[in-house]
């Protein structure tokens, strides 16, 4: 746009003024449709309804005097009215609905069909009432002149037939159907009759079907209109399932044979598909003498017929192979296999490299049908492996599989990628034959193909690593040298696209790699990439997927130096990173570590760096840490981790006293209540040692082992069920005294003050009073349960896979258990009970 001229240069001549007026007139013309769309006062008056009317009265008024859109709204609301007041709805509203439907348009008719179906599904009225009041309306509009409306009412009727009693079906539907199926009726009426017959067959006994239904079926199969013959042919499958094998062979099969030779291609196609679906009903003689010749003739004529027949034939090839398995002669078997191979390459010979704009439309349409044929062939490829036997795959089908994996069209490659896992399972020990095709699909330029392949990528890679000829995993994977480059290239391609869900899924599937390749390969080719994604990717689900996969890589890494470096990077680059986004991801990583690793591992390396984030300057980081604190506390065991519990209490106390962000403070208060309700786990072995020390007796290794076995939870009970710790009756250890004493003090504090008084001063944080009020709430030492050290192992694997501990000279923050228990148990216990005394005094002095 050009800038407007300055005021001094503007032309106010008559011509210029006329030009401005013309522009204003154009603007007026543009605005006219908007003005016309507004309602006039008279129209608004006609659309206005008295607000004091009840729902029933308002519906009656709108159906009687309202406009079509108002009547449609009432009919759409009919299920609600029926639930609210079924008697009044049937008495006053339904007659008005019948009158409105006589002259209703398409929209109101479709709405009514849906509403009637909803009333049936919600069972708002009894079946008897529905059949008496609503069924006649459905039957009245079945033959509506609009095909869409007729189909909508027909779908409602077919659902009603499922629940109607036999007598109602006979009198209201079957008896009128005899006249509706005659040639004198309209084509629409006869088409409706075909579909109703297919539904009625399962509702009557064989005698009624043979005497009243099958004559109508034969008549419609020989109808003069090909549409009716095709429709009735597709209902023969339902009829055959209702009348049994004998009547199917004597009545249905002859009709299918005749229809398979029909002059109409759609009728022949319907007959072929029905025969395929009924293969399981017929015996071997019928299959070999009757059906096989029909299939053979159909296949031979398919290339000369319409391409739609080829699409159907290629889709049903799998069922044909399964149903006719063992009947083919060797020559027929070979010819059928060659026919399948020909379909797999259909249309590829006509590729000429011309621009699509230069190809005639009919040729483009034909090519689309050929693509559908090849896609169906890819879908049926696993069935063809069974057909030829997996032992003969390399000789008979490998070249076809190669062509499908390299097909120029994405839908074909996408389908074969979906089937890749099934193919791998069928080949079993011969899975090494398709290694190259796996690499090809991993490197496919289309992310849709990659997305389809990675759904079962862990299972495929496991088959590749265990199903080859070699028995040693390293040797097996040496035959697939391009796997790691293909995996890394696939991840980078997904990362560069906008399809982050594919990227997330791929990173999740990478968690299987420790079972497939060596830890060194993972460390040098994948670990650093996970770090990069966690720090630089902008999609949160992708970052979390990378974080969890990295934790699994760390879990299975057995080299101490590499583990040490990964832990150090997590703490320094994420936990102590400059970006608050990285610190948030560190907390996500801590959550995954708690899930995947043992409690002792988390406490040793990540406990202190995690709670150190209570000092974080960003409120979101502090809030996320508050949500994580209950899981952090669940990793602690008493008395081994008493010093860590004190650290946790100090951090939460500081948040309560110093937090200025109202959202974080509210989260802290909720977290305190949750921490207070948590039960602390107790180390059974440590308790036994303390008991022996308190009794003044040394404990031998045999005695200790016996005591440890005695204190273990029985295998038939849950892990976390509380169990008592056996001890001598002559003396009580200081730990028990400590627990009892803290229980007494806690009980007194709760009895002396109301709950709101305990937390009422959290916002003000009045010095020692607030601190003391918090201390007994977080520690939760009064709620204890004893567990054995069998819980101190990796949750995903057995004890044999537990990683070795790091060396003592590591610079990482170490909070290993046992460092805080070297002192006297009594003095240690007195430190824990001292705050509770202070709390009691504080509350008494500050009523």
Secondary structure, 3 states (H helix, E strand, C coil): CCCCCCHHHCCCCHHHHHHHHHHHHHHHHHHHHHHHHCCCHHHHHHHCCCCCCCHHHHHHHHHHHCCHHHHHHHHHCHHHHHHHCHHHHHHHHHHHHHHHHHCCCHHHHHHHHHHHHHHHHHCCCCHHHHHHHCHHHHHHCCCCCCHHHHHHHHHHHHHHHCCCCHHHHHHHHHHHHHHHCCCCCCHHHHHHHHHHHHHHHHHCCHHHHHHHHHHHHHHHHCCCCHHHHHHHHHHHHHHHHHHCHHHHHHHHHHHHHHHCCCCCHHHHHHHHHHHHHCCCCCCHHHHHHHHHHHHHHHHHHHCCCCHHHHHHHHHCHHHHHHHCCCCCCHHHHHHHHHHHHHHHCCCHHHCCCCCHHHCCHHHHHHHHHHHHHHHHHHHCHHHHHHHHCHHHHHHHCHHHHHHHHCCCCHHHHHHHHHCHHHHHHHHHHHHHHHHHHHHHHHCCCCHHHHHHHHCCHHHHHHHHHHCCCCCCHHHHHHCCCCHHHHHHHHHHHHHCCCCHHHHHHHHHHHHHHHHCCCHHHHHHHHHHHHHHHHHHCCCHHHHHHHHHHHHHHHHHCCCHHHHHHHHHHHHHHHHCCCCHHHHHHHHHHHHHHHHHCCHHHHHHHCHHHHHHHHHCCCHHHHHHHHHHHHHHHHCCEECCCHHHHHHHHHHHHHHHHHCCCHHHHHHHHHHHHHHHHCCEEEEHHHHHHHHHHHCCCCCCHHHHHHHHHHHCCCCCCCCCCCCCCCCCCCCCCHHHHHHHHHHHHHHHHHHHCCHHHHHCCCCCCCCHHHHHHHHHHHHCCCCEEEECHHHCCCCCCCHHHCCCCCCCCCCCCCCCCCCCCCCCHHHHHHHHHHHHHHHHHHHHHCC
